[in-house]
Amino acid sequence: MPRILIDRTRCIGAGQCVANAADHFTQSAEDGLSVALAPATTAVQRVAVERAMAACPVQAISLIDDP
């Protein structure tokens, strides 16, 4: 199952991940940075996460395929 990783040292809280894949991302109430909610378990969900990755202005999101 693909895991979503967010490099919070790079994240600037632009919110493009939430705008593109709200089922998989939120922004922390504490610092406004992105937080991954749920893994992408279907092909449709993976496309949404990949869209969020592409929209991230600092490329802070990775999708890791675990065996």
Distance bins in CASP14 RR format, pairs under 12 A and 6 or more apart:
PFRMAT RR
TARGET T0000
AUTHOR 0000-0000-0000
RMODE 2
METHOD distances of the structure
MODEL  1
1 38 0 0 0 0 0 1 0 0 0 0 0
1 39 1 0 1 0 0 0 0 0 0 0 0
1 40 0 0 0 0 1 0 0 0 0 0 0
1 41 1 0 1 0 0 0 0 0 0 0 0
1 42 0 0 0 0 0 1 0 0 0 0 0
1 45 0 0 0 0 0 1 0 0 0 0 0
1 46 0 0 0 0 0 1 0 0 0 0 0
1 63 0 0 0 0 0 1 0 0 0 0 0
1 64 0 0 0 0 1 0 0 0 0 0 0
1 65 0 0 0 0 1 0 0 0 0 0 0
1 66 1 0 0 1 0 0 0 0 0 0 0
1 67 0 0 0 0 1 0 0 0 0 0 0
2 24 0 0 0 0 0 1 0 0 0 0 0
2 36 0 0 0 0 0 1 0 0 0 0 0
2 38 0 0 0 0 0 1 0 0 0 0 0
2 39 1 0 1 0 0 0 0 0 0 0 0
2 40 1 0 1 0 0 0 0 0 0 0 0
2 41 1 0 0 1 0 0 0 0 0 0 0
2 42 0 0 0 0 0 1 0 0 0 0 0
2 43 0 0 0 0 0 1 0 0 0 0 0
2 45 0 0 0 0 1 0 0 0 0 0 0
2 46 1 0 0 1 0 0 0 0 0 0 0
2 47 0 0 0 0 0 1 0 0 0 0 0
2 48 0 0 0 0 0 1 0 0 0 0 0
2 49 1 0 0 1 0 0 0 0 0 0 0
2 50 0 0 0 0 1 0 0 0 0 0 0
2 53 0 0 0 0 0 1 0 0 0 0 0
2 61 0 0 0 0 0 1 0 0 0 0 0
2 62 0 0 0 0 1 0 0 0 0 0 0
2 63 1 0 1 0 0 0 0 0 0 0 0
2 64 1 0 0 1 0 0 0 0 0 0 0
2 65 1 0 1 0 0 0 0 0 0 0 0
2 66 1 0 0 1 0 0 0 0 0 0 0
2 67 0 0 0 0 0 1 0 0 0 0 0
3 24 0 0 0 0 0 1 0 0 0 0 0
3 36 1 0 0 1 0 0 0 0 0 0 0
3 37 0 0 0 0 0 1 0 0 0 0 0
3 38 0 0 0 0 0 1 0 0 0 0 0
3 39 1 0 1 0 0 0 0 0 0 0 0
3 40 0 0 0 0 1 0 0 0 0 0 0
3 41 0 0 0 0 0 1 0 0 0 0 0
3 46 0 0 0 0 0 1 0 0 0 0 0
3 49 0 0 0 0 0 1 0 0 0 0 0
3 61 0 0 0 0 0 1 0 0 0 0 0
3 62 0 0 0 0 1 0 0 0 0 0 0
3 63 1 0 0 1 0 0 0 0 0 0 0
3 64 1 0 1 0 0 0 0 0 0 0 0
3 65 0 0 0 0 1 0 0 0 0 0 0
3 66 1 0 0 1 0 0 0 0 0 0 0
3 67 0 0 0 0 0 1 0 0 0 0 0
4 17 0 0 0 0 1 0 0 0 0 0 0
4 21 0 0 0 0 1 0 0 0 0 0 0
4 23 0 0 0 0 0 1 0 0 0 0 0
4 24 1 0 0 1 0 0 0 0 0 0 0
4 25 1 0 0 1 0 0 0 0 0 0 0
4 26 0 0 0 0 0 1 0 0 0 0 0
4 34 0 0 0 0 1 0 0 0 0 0 0
4 35 0 0 0 0 1 0 0 0 0 0 0
4 36 1 1 0 0 0 0 0 0 0 0 0
4 37 0 0 0 0 1 0 0 0 0 0 0
4 38 0 0 0 0 1 0 0 0 0 0 0
4 39 1 0 0 1 0 0 0 0 0 0 0
4 40 1 0 0 1 0 0 0 0 0 0 0
4 41 0 0 0 0 0 1 0 0 0 0 0
4 45 0 0 0 0 0 1 0 0 0 0 0
4 46 0 0 0 0 0 1 0 0 0 0 0
4 48 0 0 0 0 0 1 0 0 0 0 0
4 49 1 0 0 1 0 0 0 0 0 0 0
4 50 0 0 0 0 0 1 0 0 0 0 0
4 52 0 0 0 0 1 0 0 0 0 0 0
4 53 0 0 0 0 1 0 0 0 0 0 0
4 56 0 0 0 0 0 1 0 0 0 0 0
4 60 0 0 0 0 0 1 0 0 0 0 0
4 61 1 0 0 1 0 0 0 0 0 0 0
4 62 1 0 0 1 0 0 0 0 0 0 0
4 63 1 0 0 1 0 0 0 0 0 0 0
4 64 1 0 0 1 0 0 0 0 0 0 0
4 65 0 0 0 0 0 1 0 0 0 0 0
4 66 0 0 0 0 0 1 0 0 0 0 0
5 11 0 0 0 0 0 1 0 0 0 0 0
5 17 0 0 0 0 0 1 0 0 0 0 0
5 24 0 0 0 0 0 1 0 0 0 0 0
5 25 0 0 0 0 0 1 0 0 0 0 0
5 34 0 0 0 0 0 1 0 0 0 0 0
5 35 0 0 0 0 0 1 0 0 0 0 0
5 36 1 0 0 1 0 0 0 0 0 0 0
5 39 0 0 0 0 0 1 0 0 0 0 0
5 40 0 0 0 0 0 1 0 0 0 0 0
5 49 0 0 0 0 0 1 0 0 0 0 0
5 53 0 0 0 0 0 1 0 0 0 0 0
5 56 0 0 0 0 0 1 0 0 0 0 0
5 59 0 0 0 0 0 1 0 0 0 0 0
5 60 0 0 0 0 1 0 0 0 0 0 0
5 61 1 0 0 1 0 0 0 0 0 0 0
5 62 1 0 1 0 0 0 0 0 0 0 0
5 63 1 0 0 1 0 0 0 0 0 0 0
5 64 1 0 1 0 0 0 0 0 0 0 0
5 65 0 0 0 0 0 1 0 0 0 0 0
5 66 0 0 0 0 0 1 0 0 0 0 0
6 12 0 0 0 0 0 1 0 0 0 0 0
6 13 0 0 0 0 0 1 0 0 0 0 0
6 15 0 0 0 0 0 1 0 0 0 0 0
6 17 1 0 0 1 0 0 0 0 0 0 0
6 18 0 0 0 0 0 1 0 0 0 0 0
6 21 0 0 0 0 0 1 0 0 0 0 0
6 24 0 0 0 0 0 1 0 0 0 0 0
6 25 1 0 0 1 0 0 0 0 0 0 0
6 26 0 0 0 0 0 1 0 0 0 0 0
6 27 0 0 0 0 0 1 0 0 0 0 0
6 28 0 0 0 0 0 1 0 0 0 0 0
6 32 0 0 0 0 0 1 0 0 0 0 0
6 33 1 0 0 1 0 0 0 0 0 0 0
6 34 1 0 1 0 0 0 0 0 0 0 0
6 35 1 0 0 1 0 0 0 0 0 0 0
6 36 1 0 1 0 0 0 0 0 0 0 0
6 37 0 0 0 0 0 1 0 0 0 0 0
6 49 0 0 0 0 0 1 0 0 0 0 0
6 52 0 0 0 0 0 1 0 0 0 0 0
6 53 0 0 0 0 0 1 0 0 0 0 0
6 56 0 0 0 0 1 0 0 0 0 0 0
6 58 0 0 0 0 0 1 0 0 0 0 0
6 59 0 0 0 0 0 1 0 0 0 0 0
6 60 1 0 1 0 0 0 0 0 0 0 0
6 61 1 0 1 0 0 0 0 0 0 0 0
6 62 1 0 0 1 0 0 0 0 0 0 0
6 63 0 0 0 0 0 1 0 0 0 0 0
6 64 0 0 0 0 0 1 0 0 0 0 0
7 13 0 0 0 0 0 1 0 0 0 0 0
7 17 0 0 0 0 0 1 0 0 0 0 0
7 33 0 0 0 0 1 0 0 0 0 0 0
7 34 0 0 0 0 1 0 0 0 0 0 0
7 36 0 0 0 0 0 1 0 0 0 0 0
7 53 0 0 0 0 0 1 0 0 0 0 0
7 56 0 0 0 0 1 0 0 0 0 0 0
7 58 0 0 0 0 1 0 0 0 0 0 0
7 59 0 0 0 0 1 0 0 0 0 0 0
7 60 1 0 1 0 0 0 0 0 0 0 0
7 61 1 0 0 1 0 0 0 0 0 0 0
7 62 1 0 0 1 0 0 0 0 0 0 0
8 27 0 0 0 0 0 1 0 0 0 0 0
8 28 0 0 0 0 1 0 0 0 0 0 0
8 30 0 0 0 0 0 1 0 0 0 0 0
8 31 0 0 0 0 1 0 0 0 0 0 0
8 32 0 0 0 0 0 1 0 0 0 0 0
8 33 1 0 1 0 0 0 0 0 0 0 0
8 34 1 0 0 1 0 0 0 0 0 0 0
8 35 0 0 0 0 1 0 0 0 0 0 0
8 36 0 0 0 0 0 1 0 0 0 0 0
8 58 0 0 0 0 0 1 0 0 0 0 0
8 60 1 0 0 1 0 0 0 0 0 0 0
8 61 0 0 0 0 0 1 0 0 0 0 0
9 31 0 0 0 0 0 1 0 0 0 0 0
9 33 0 0 0 0 1 0 0 0 0 0 0
9 34 0 0 0 0 0 1 0 0 0 0 0
9 58 0 0 0 0 1 0 0 0 0 0 0
9 60 0 0 0 0 1 0 0 0 0 0 0
10 33 0 0 0 0 1 0 0 0 0 0 0
10 34 0 0 0 0 0 1 0 0 0 0 0
10 56 0 0 0 0 1 0 0 0 0 0 0
10 57 0 0 0 0 1 0 0 0 0 0 0
10 58 1 0 1 0 0 0 0 0 0 0 0
10 59 1 0 0 1 0 0 0 0 0 0 0
10 60 1 0 1 0 0 0 0 0 0 0 0
10 61 0 0 0 0 1 0 0 0 0 0 0
10 62 0 0 0 0 0 1 0 0 0 0 0
11 17 0 0 0 0 1 0 0 0 0 0 0
11 18 0 0 0 0 0 1 0 0 0 0 0
11 25 0 0 0 0 0 1 0 0 0 0 0
11 27 0 0 0 0 1 0 0 0 0 0 0
11 28 0 0 0 0 1 0 0 0 0 0 0
11 31 0 0 0 0 1 0 0 0 0 0 0
11 32 0 0 0 0 1 0 0 0 0 0 0
11 33 1 0 1 0 0 0 0 0 0 0 0
11 34 1 0 1 0 0 0 0 0 0 0 0
11 35 0 0 0 0 1 0 0 0 0 0 0
11 36 0 0 0 0 0 1 0 0 0 0 0
11 56 0 0 0 0 1 0 0 0 0 0 0
11 57 0 0 0 0 1 0 0 0 0 0 0
11 58 1 0 0 1 0 0 0 0 0 0 0
11 59 0 0 0 0 0 1 0 0 0 0 0
11 60 1 0 1 0 0 0 0 0 0 0 0
11 61 0 0 0 0 1 0 0 0 0 0 0
11 62 0 0 0 0 0 1 0 0 0 0 0
12 27 0 0 0 0 0 1 0 0 0 0 0
12 31 0 0 0 0 0 1 0 0 0 0 0
12 32 0 0 0 0 1 0 0 0 0 0 0
12 33 1 0 0 1 0 0 0 0 0 0 0
12 34 0 0 0 0 1 0 0 0 0 0 0
12 56 0 0 0 0 1 0 0 0 0 0 0
12 57 1 0 0 1 0 0 0 0 0 0 0
12 58 1 0 1 0 0 0 0 0 0 0 0
12 59 0 0 0 0 0 1 0 0 0 0 0
12 60 1 0 0 1 0 0 0 0 0 0 0
13 19 0 0 0 0 0 1 0 0 0 0 0
13 25 0 0 0 0 0 1 0 0 0 0 0
13 26 0 0 0 0 0 1 0 0 0 0 0
13 27 1 0 0 1 0 0 0 0 0 0 0
13 28 0 0 0 0 1 0 0 0 0 0 0
13 30 0 0 0 0 0 1 0 0 0 0 0
13 31 0 0 0 0 1 0 0 0 0 0 0
13 32 1 0 1 0 0 0 0 0 0 0 0
13 33 1 0 1 0 0 0 0 0 0 0 0
13 34 1 0 0 1 0 0 0 0 0 0 0
13 35 0 0 0 0 0 1 0 0 0 0 0
13 56 0 0 0 0 1 0 0 0 0 0 0
13 57 0 0 0 0 1 0 0 0 0 0 0
13 58 0 0 0 0 1 0 0 0 0 0 0
13 60 0 0 0 0 1 0 0 0 0 0 0
13 61 0 0 0 0 0 1 0 0 0 0 0
14 20 0 0 0 0 0 1 0 0 0 0 0
14 25 0 0 0 0 0 1 0 0 0 0 0
14 27 0 0 0 0 1 0 0 0 0 0 0
14 32 0 0 0 0 1 0 0 0 0 0 0
14 33 0 0 0 0 1 0 0 0 0 0 0
14 34 0 0 0 0 1 0 0 0 0 0 0
14 52 0 0 0 0 0 1 0 0 0 0 0
14 55 0 0 0 0 1 0 0 0 0 0 0
14 56 1 0 0 1 0 0 0 0 0 0 0
14 57 1 0 1 0 0 0 0 0 0 0 0
14 58 1 0 0 1 0 0 0 0 0 0 0
14 59 0 0 0 0 0 1 0 0 0 0 0
14 60 0 0 0 0 1 0 0 0 0 0 0
14 61 0 0 0 0 0 1 0 0 0 0 0
15 21 0 0 0 0 0 1 0 0 0 0 0
15 22 0 0 0 0 0 1 0 0 0 0 0
15 25 1 0 0 1 0 0 0 0 0 0 0
15 26 0 0 0 0 1 0 0 0 0 0 0
15 27 1 0 0 1 0 0 0 0 0 0 0
15 28 0 0 0 0 0 1 0 0 0 0 0
15 32 0 0 0 0 1 0 0 0 0 0 0
15 33 0 0 0 0 1 0 0 0 0 0 0
15 34 1 0 0 1 0 0 0 0 0 0 0
15 35 0 0 0 0 0 1 0 0 0 0 0
15 52 0 0 0 0 1 0 0 0 0 0 0
15 55 0 0 0 0 1 0 0 0 0 0 0
15 56 0 0 0 0 1 0 0 0 0 0 0
15 57 0 0 0 0 1 0 0 0 0 0 0
15 58 0 0 0 0 0 1 0 0 0 0 0
15 60 0 0 0 0 0 1 0 0 0 0 0
15 61 0 0 0 0 0 1 0 0 0 0 0
16 22 0 0 0 0 0 1 0 0 0 0 0
16 25 0 0 0 0 1 0 0 0 0 0 0
16 27 0 0 0 0 0 1 0 0 0 0 0
16 34 0 0 0 0 1 0 0 0 0 0 0
16 51 0 0 0 0 1 0 0 0 0 0 0
16 52 1 0 0 1 0 0 0 0 0 0 0
16 53 0 0 0 0 1 0 0 0 0 0 0
16 54 0 0 0 0 1 0 0 0 0 0 0
16 55 1 1 0 0 0 0 0 0 0 0 0
16 56 1 0 1 0 0 0 0 0 0 0 0
16 57 1 0 0 1 0 0 0 0 0 0 0
16 58 0 0 0 0 1 0 0 0 0 0 0
16 59 0 0 0 0 0 1 0 0 0 0 0
16 60 0 0 0 0 0 1 0 0 0 0 0
16 61 0 0 0 0 1 0 0 0 0 0 0
17 23 0 0 0 0 0 1 0 0 0 0 0
17 24 1 0 0 1 0 0 0 0 0 0 0
17 25 1 0 1 0 0 0 0 0 0 0 0
17 26 0 0 0 0 1 0 0 0 0 0 0
17 27 0 0 0 0 1 0 0 0 0 0 0
17 32 0 0 0 0 0 1 0 0 0 0 0
17 33 0 0 0 0 0 1 0 0 0 0 0
17 34 1 0 1 0 0 0 0 0 0 0 0
17 35 0 0 0 0 1 0 0 0 0 0 0
17 36 0 0 0 0 1 0 0 0 0 0 0
17 37 0 0 0 0 0 1 0 0 0 0 0
17 48 0 0 0 0 1 0 0 0 0 0 0
17 49 0 0 0 0 1 0 0 0 0 0 0
17 50 0 0 0 0 0 1 0 0 0 0 0
17 51 0 0 0 0 1 0 0 0 0 0 0
17 52 1 0 1 0 0 0 0 0 0 0 0
17 53 1 0 0 1 0 0 0 0 0 0 0
17 54 0 0 0 0 0 1 0 0 0 0 0
17 55 1 0 0 1 0 0 0 0 0 0 0
17 56 1 0 0 1 0 0 0 0 0 0 0
17 57 0 0 0 0 0 1 0 0 0 0 0
17 58 0 0 0 0 0 1 0 0 0 0 0
17 59 0 0 0 0 0 1 0 0 0 0 0
17 60 0 0 0 0 1 0 0 0 0 0 0
17 61 1 0 0 1 0 0 0 0 0 0 0
17 62 0 0 0 0 0 1 0 0 0 0 0
17 63 0 0 0 0 0 1 0 0 0 0 0
18 24 0 0 0 0 1 0 0 0 0 0 0
18 25 1 0 1 0 0 0 0 0 0 0 0
18 26 1 0 0 1 0 0 0 0 0 0 0
18 27 1 0 0 1 0 0 0 0 0 0 0
18 28 0 0 0 0 0 1 0 0 0 0 0
18 32 0 0 0 0 0 1 0 0 0 0 0
18 33 0 0 0 0 0 1 0 0 0 0 0
18 34 1 0 0 1 0 0 0 0 0 0 0
18 35 0 0 0 0 1 0 0 0 0 0 0
18 36 0 0 0 0 0 1 0 0 0 0 0
18 37 0 0 0 0 1 0 0 0 0 0 0
18 48 0 0 0 0 0 1 0 0 0 0 0
18 49 0 0 0 0 0 1 0 0 0 0 0
18 51 0 0 0 0 0 1 0 0 0 0 0
18 52 1 0 0 1 0 0 0 0 0 0 0
18 55 0 0 0 0 0 1 0 0 0 0 0
18 56 0 0 0 0 0 1 0 0 0 0 0
18 61 0 0 0 0 0 1 0 0 0 0 0
19 25 0 0 0 0 1 0 0 0 0 0 0
19 26 0 0 0 0 0 1 0 0 0 0 0
19 27 0 0 0 0 0 1 0 0 0 0 0
19 34 0 0 0 0 0 1 0 0 0 0 0
19 48 0 0 0 0 0 1 0 0 0 0 0
19 51 0 0 0 0 1 0 0 0 0 0 0
19 52 1 0 0 1 0 0 0 0 0 0 0
19 55 1 0 0 1 0 0 0 0 0 0 0
19 56 0 0 0 0 0 1 0 0 0 0 0
19 57 0 0 0 0 0 1 0 0 0 0 0
20 34 0 0 0 0 0 1 0 0 0 0 0
20 45 0 0 0 0 0 1 0 0 0 0 0
20 47 0 0 0 0 0 1 0 0 0 0 0
20 48 1 0 0 1 0 0 0 0 0 0 0
20 49 0 0 0 0 1 0 0 0 0 0 0
20 50 0 0 0 0 1 0 0 0 0 0 0
20 51 1 0 1 0 0 0 0 0 0 0 0
20 52 1 0 1 0 0 0 0 0 0 0 0
20 53 0 0 0 0 1 0 0 0 0 0 0
20 54 0 0 0 0 1 0 0 0 0 0 0
20 55 1 0 1 0 0 0 0 0 0 0 0
20 56 0 0 0 0 1 0 0 0 0 0 0
20 61 0 0 0 0 0 1 0 0 0 0 0
21 34 0 0 0 0 0 1 0 0 0 0 0
21 36 0 0 0 0 1 0 0 0 0 0 0
21 37 0 0 0 0 1 0 0 0 0 0 0
21 38 0 0 0 0 1 0 0 0 0 0 0
21 39 0 0 0 0 0 1 0 0 0 0 0
21 40 0 0 0 0 1 0 0 0 0 0 0
21 44 0 0 0 0 0 1 0 0 0 0 0
21 45 1 0 0 1 0 0 0 0 0 0 0
21 46 0 0 0 0 1 0 0 0 0 0 0
21 47 0 0 0 0 1 0 0 0 0 0 0
21 48 1 0 1 0 0 0 0 0 0 0 0
21 49 1 0 1 0 0 0 0 0 0 0 0
21 50 0 0 0 0 1 0 0 0 0 0 0
21 51 1 0 0 1 0 0 0 0 0 0 0
21 52 1 0 1 0 0 0 0 0 0 0 0
21 53 0 0 0 0 1 0 0 0 0 0 0
21 54 0 0 0 0 0 1 0 0 0 0 0
21 55 0 0 0 0 1 0 0 0 0 0 0
21 56 0 0 0 0 0 1 0 0 0 0 0
21 61 0 0 0 0 1 0 0 0 0 0 0
21 63 0 0 0 0 0 1 0 0 0 0 0
22 34 0 0 0 0 0 1 0 0 0 0 0
22 37 0 0 0 0 1 0 0 0 0 0 0
22 38 0 0 0 0 0 1 0 0 0 0 0
22 45 0 0 0 0 0 1 0 0 0 0 0
22 48 0 0 0 0 1 0 0 0 0 0 0
22 49 0 0 0 0 0 1 0 0 0 0 0
22 51 0 0 0 0 0 1 0 0 0 0 0
22 52 0 0 0 0 1 0 0 0 0 0 0
23 36 0 0 0 0 0 1 0 0 0 0 0
23 37 1 0 0 1 0 0 0 0 0 0 0
23 38 1 0 0 1 0 0 0 0 0 0 0
23 39 0 0 0 0 0 1 0 0 0 0 0
23 40 0 0 0 0 1 0 0 0 0 0 0
23 41 0 0 0 0 0 1 0 0 0 0 0
23 42 0 0 0 0 0 1 0 0 0 0 0
23 44 0 0 0 0 0 1 0 0 0 0 0
23 45 1 0 0 1 0 0 0 0 0 0 0
23 46 0 0 0 0 0 1 0 0 0 0 0
23 48 1 0 0 1 0 0 0 0 0 0 0
23 49 0 0 0 0 1 0 0 0 0 0 0
23 52 0 0 0 0 0 1 0 0 0 0 0
24 34 0 0 0 0 1 0 0 0 0 0 0
24 35 0 0 0 0 1 0 0 0 0 0 0
24 36 1 0 0 1 0 0 0 0 0 0 0
24 37 1 0 1 0 0 0 0 0 0 0 0
24 38 1 0 1 0 0 0 0 0 0 0 0
24 39 1 0 0 1 0 0 0 0 0 0 0
24 40 1 0 0 1 0 0 0 0 0 0 0
24 41 0 0 0 0 0 1 0 0 0 0 0
24 42 0 0 0 0 0 1 0 0 0 0 0
24 44 0 0 0 0 0 1 0 0 0 0 0
24 45 1 0 0 1 0 0 0 0 0 0 0
24 46 0 0 0 0 1 0 0 0 0 0 0
24 47 0 0 0 0 0 1 0 0 0 0 0
24 48 1 0 0 1 0 0 0 0 0 0 0
24 49 1 0 1 0 0 0 0 0 0 0 0
24 50 0 0 0 0 0 1 0 0 0 0 0
24 51 0 0 0 0 0 1 0 0 0 0 0
24 52 1 0 0 1 0 0 0 0 0 0 0
24 53 0 0 0 0 0 1 0 0 0 0 0
24 61 0 0 0 0 1 0 0 0 0 0 0
24 63 0 0 0 0 0 1 0 0 0 0 0
25 32 0 0 0 0 0 1 0 0 0 0 0
25 33 0 0 0 0 0 1 0 0 0 0 0
25 34 1 0 1 0 0 0 0 0 0 0 0
25 35 1 0 0 1 0 0 0 0 0 0 0
25 36 1 0 0 1 0 0 0 0 0 0 0
25 37 1 0 0 1 0 0 0 0 0 0 0
25 38 0 0 0 0 1 0 0 0 0 0 0
25 39 0 0 0 0 0 1 0 0 0 0 0
25 40 0 0 0 0 0 1 0 0 0 0 0
25 45 0 0 0 0 0 1 0 0 0 0 0
25 48 0 0 0 0 1 0 0 0 0 0 0
25 49 0 0 0 0 1 0 0 0 0 0 0
25 51 0 0 0 0 0 1 0 0 0 0 0
25 52 1 0 0 1 0 0 0 0 0 0 0
25 53 0 0 0 0 0 1 0 0 0 0 0
25 55 0 0 0 0 0 1 0 0 0 0 0
25 56 0 0 0 0 1 0 0 0 0 0 0
25 60 0 0 0 0 0 1 0 0 0 0 0
25 61 0 0 0 0 1 0 0 0 0 0 0
26 32 0 0 0 0 1 0 0 0 0 0 0
26 33 0 0 0 0 0 1 0 0 0 0 0
26 34 1 0 0 1 0 0 0 0 0 0 0
26 35 1 0 1 0 0 0 0 0 0 0 0
26 36 0 0 0 0 1 0 0 0 0 0 0
26 37 1 0 1 0 0 0 0 0 0 0 0
26 38 0 0 0 0 0 1 0 0 0 0 0
26 52 0 0 0 0 0 1 0 0 0 0 0
27 33 1 0 0 1 0 0 0 0 0 0 0
27 34 1 0 1 0 0 0 0 0 0 0 0
27 35 1 0 0 1 0 0 0 0 0 0 0
27 36 0 0 0 0 0 1 0 0 0 0 0
27 37 0 0 0 0 0 1 0 0 0 0 0
28 34 1 0 0 1 0 0 0 0 0 0 0
28 35 1 0 1 0 0 0 0 0 0 0 0
28 36 0 0 0 0 0 1 0 0 0 0 0
28 37 0 0 0 0 0 1 0 0 0 0 0
29 35 0 0 0 0 1 0 0 0 0 0 0
33 56 0 0 0 0 0 1 0 0 0 0 0
33 58 0 0 0 0 0 1 0 0 0 0 0
33 60 0 0 0 0 1 0 0 0 0 0 0
33 61 0 0 0 0 0 1 0 0 0 0 0
34 49 0 0 0 0 0 1 0 0 0 0 0
34 52 0 0 0 0 1 0 0 0 0 0 0
34 53 0 0 0 0 0 1 0 0 0 0 0
34 55 0 0 0 0 0 1 0 0 0 0 0
34 56 0 0 0 0 1 0 0 0 0 0 0
34 57 0 0 0 0 0 1 0 0 0 0 0
34 58 0 0 0 0 0 1 0 0 0 0 0
34 60 1 0 0 1 0 0 0 0 0 0 0
34 61 1 0 0 1 0 0 0 0 0 0 0
34 62 0 0 0 0 0 1 0 0 0 0 0
35 60 0 0 0 0 0 1 0 0 0 0 0
35 61 0 0 0 0 0 1 0 0 0 0 0
36 49 0 0 0 0 1 0 0 0 0 0 0
36 52 0 0 0 0 1 0 0 0 0 0 0
36 53 0 0 0 0 0 1 0 0 0 0 0
36 60 0 0 0 0 0 1 0 0 0 0 0
36 61 0 0 0 0 1 0 0 0 0 0 0
36 62 0 0 0 0 0 1 0 0 0 0 0
36 63 0 0 0 0 1 0 0 0 0 0 0
36 64 0 0 0 0 0 1 0 0 0 0 0
37 45 0 0 0 0 0 1 0 0 0 0 0
37 48 0 0 0 0 0 1 0 0 0 0 0
37 49 0 0 0 0 0 1 0 0 0 0 0
37 52 0 0 0 0 0 1 0 0 0 0 0
38 45 0 0 0 0 1 0 0 0 0 0 0
38 46 0 0 0 0 0 1 0 0 0 0 0
38 48 0 0 0 0 0 1 0 0 0 0 0
38 49 0 0 0 0 1 0 0 0 0 0 0
39 45 0 0 0 0 1 0 0 0 0 0 0
39 46 0 0 0 0 1 0 0 0 0 0 0
39 48 0 0 0 0 0 1 0 0 0 0 0
39 49 0 0 0 0 1 0 0 0 0 0 0
39 63 0 0 0 0 1 0 0 0 0 0 0
39 64 0 0 0 0 1 0 0 0 0 0 0
39 65 0 0 0 0 0 1 0 0 0 0 0
39 66 0 0 0 0 1 0 0 0 0 0 0
40 46 1 0 1 0 0 0 0 0 0 0 0
40 47 0 0 0 0 1 0 0 0 0 0 0
40 48 1 0 0 1 0 0 0 0 0 0 0
40 49 1 0 1 0 0 0 0 0 0 0 0
40 50 0 0 0 0 1 0 0 0 0 0 0
40 51 0 0 0 0 0 1 0 0 0 0 0
40 52 0 0 0 0 1 0 0 0 0 0 0
40 53 0 0 0 0 0 1 0 0 0 0 0
40 61 0 0 0 0 0 1 0 0 0 0 0
40 62 0 0 0 0 0 1 0 0 0 0 0
40 63 1 0 0 1 0 0 0 0 0 0 0
40 64 0 0 0 0 0 1 0 0 0 0 0
40 65 0 0 0 0 1 0 0 0 0 0 0
40 66 0 0 0 0 0 1 0 0 0 0 0
41 48 0 0 0 0 0 1 0 0 0 0 0
41 49 0 0 0 0 0 1 0 0 0 0 0
42 48 0 0 0 0 1 0 0 0 0 0 0
42 49 0 0 0 0 0 1 0 0 0 0 0
43 49 0 0 0 0 0 1 0 0 0 0 0
43 50 0 0 0 0 0 1 0 0 0 0 0
44 50 0 0 0 0 0 1 0 0 0 0 0
44 51 0 0 0 0 0 1 0 0 0 0 0
45 51 0 0 0 0 0 1 0 0 0 0 0
45 52 0 0 0 0 0 1 0 0 0 0 0
45 63 0 0 0 0 0 1 0 0 0 0 0
46 52 0 0 0 0 0 1 0 0 0 0 0
46 53 0 0 0 0 0 1 0 0 0 0 0
46 63 1 0 0 1 0 0 0 0 0 0 0
46 65 0 0 0 0 1 0 0 0 0 0 0
47 53 0 0 0 0 0 1 0 0 0 0 0
47 54 0 0 0 0 0 1 0 0 0 0 0
47 63 0 0 0 0 0 1 0 0 0 0 0
48 54 0 0 0 0 0 1 0 0 0 0 0
48 55 0 0 0 0 0 1 0 0 0 0 0
48 61 0 0 0 0 0 1 0 0 0 0 0
48 63 0 0 0 0 0 1 0 0 0 0 0
49 55 0 0 0 0 0 1 0 0 0 0 0
49 56 0 0 0 0 0 1 0 0 0 0 0
49 61 1 0 0 1 0 0 0 0 0 0 0
49 62 0 0 0 0 0 1 0 0 0 0 0
49 63 1 0 1 0 0 0 0 0 0 0 0
49 64 0 0 0 0 0 1 0 0 0 0 0
49 65 0 0 0 0 0 1 0 0 0 0 0
50 56 0 0 0 0 0 1 0 0 0 0 0
50 61 0 0 0 0 1 0 0 0 0 0 0
50 62 0 0 0 0 0 1 0 0 0 0 0
50 63 1 0 0 1 0 0 0 0 0 0 0
51 61 0 0 0 0 0 1 0 0 0 0 0
51 63 0 0 0 0 0 1 0 0 0 0 0
52 59 0 0 0 0 0 1 0 0 0 0 0
52 60 0 0 0 0 0 1 0 0 0 0 0
52 61 1 0 0 1 0 0 0 0 0 0 0
52 62 0 0 0 0 0 1 0 0 0 0 0
52 63 0 0 0 0 1 0 0 0 0 0 0
53 59 1 0 0 1 0 0 0 0 0 0 0
53 60 0 0 0 0 1 0 0 0 0 0 0
53 61 1 0 1 0 0 0 0 0 0 0 0
53 62 1 0 0 1 0 0 0 0 0 0 0
53 63 1 0 0 1 0 0 0 0 0 0 0
53 64 0 0 0 0 0 1 0 0 0 0 0
54 61 0 0 0 0 1 0 0 0 0 0 0
54 63 0 0 0 0 0 1 0 0 0 0 0
55 61 0 0 0 0 1 0 0 0 0 0 0
56 62 0 0 0 0 1 0 0 0 0 0 0
56 63 0 0 0 0 0 1 0 0 0 0 0
END
